[in-house]
Amino acid sequence: MATITSANLANAIVKLVAVDALPALMGNLVMGNLVNRDFEPTLAQAGDTVNIPIPPTLIANNLAEGDSVQTQNPSLDNAKIELKTHAEATFQIPDVTKVLAVPDLLKLYMQPAVIALAERIESDLLKLAHQFTANDPIGQAGTALTEALVDTAETALFQAKVPPSASKYLVVSGAGYSQLRQIPRFSEYQTAGEAGLRAVVDGTVGKVKDFFVFRSHFVDKTGSGPAATHNLAFAKDALGLVIRRLPQPLLGTGAIAEYAEFGNFGMRVVMSYQPNTLAQQFTVDILYGCGVLRNSHGLRVIS
């Protein structure tokens, strides 16, 4: 039987914190769960650049009898995403042993820290809406979202050759979501069936004009009187979120780190002792970058 020491107890505490960190992060993300995520458990530093390959375009040629094939030399395009954001949320626990005895206390500390990271990622992704220039923005500031506007957005992505099998998303503000909920054809049982009933009873829009509709507090707004709300219509490969591992603290510095990794997400949890406050300090941090991968696969829907 292994002996309980202060060292393995400290590691157990950090692992306990790390286990609760990632599910809370993913549960509070909207955009982060919709875009193309690229995660590798390789160490990286802020400022590193990651090259994400984009498939080239080929042309189908007619091979007449007796002719030779026409060799094409496509160039593999790359989207460069810089890992320029090292986001962290730090808190202190005066009596960390209580966390082991009462696990619910851990959630009281962890959830605000993780939500802060999720909101930062969400905000950074939605600010990329202004970088979609291949398709002209549609809509007008201060006007409500309409069925016709959603239809125009879907048609624009079709004209941009977004594959029919690709999932398409419409992320709107709270006000925009409310406007979509009030479109009669989408919110009444006699015209939209079960989906209309859910819109009235549960308040969920669901899917409209081939878009899965979501709402976010962090849809970008610019200007004043009235401000322009930059809702975003896009396919999954329009945006990329790149996450990499942060290195372990130096040995002997009194800090212990664990990684929380699941699927295409990863973050680091660091515990250290603060003698000035006689408390254990926890830092939850993540190194990431985001950018546009396919400019033609997204557009702004202004309201």
Buried (B, 14 or more C-beta within 10 A) or exposed (E): EEEEEEEEEBBEBBBBBBBBBBEBBBEBBBBBBBBBBBBEEEEBEBEBEBEBEBEEEEEEEEEEEEEEEEEEEEEEBEBEBBBBBEBBBEBBBEEBEEBEEEEEBBEEBBBEBBBBBBBBBBBBBBBBBBBBEBBEBBBEBEEBBBBEBBBBBBEBBEEBEBEEEEBBBBBBBEBBBBBBBEBEEBBBBEEBEEBBEBBEEEEBBBEBBBBBBBBBEBBBEEEEEEEBBBBBBBBBBBBBBBBBBBEBBEEEEEBBBBBBBEEBBBBBBBBBBEEEEEBBBBBBBBBBBBBBBBBBBBBBBBB
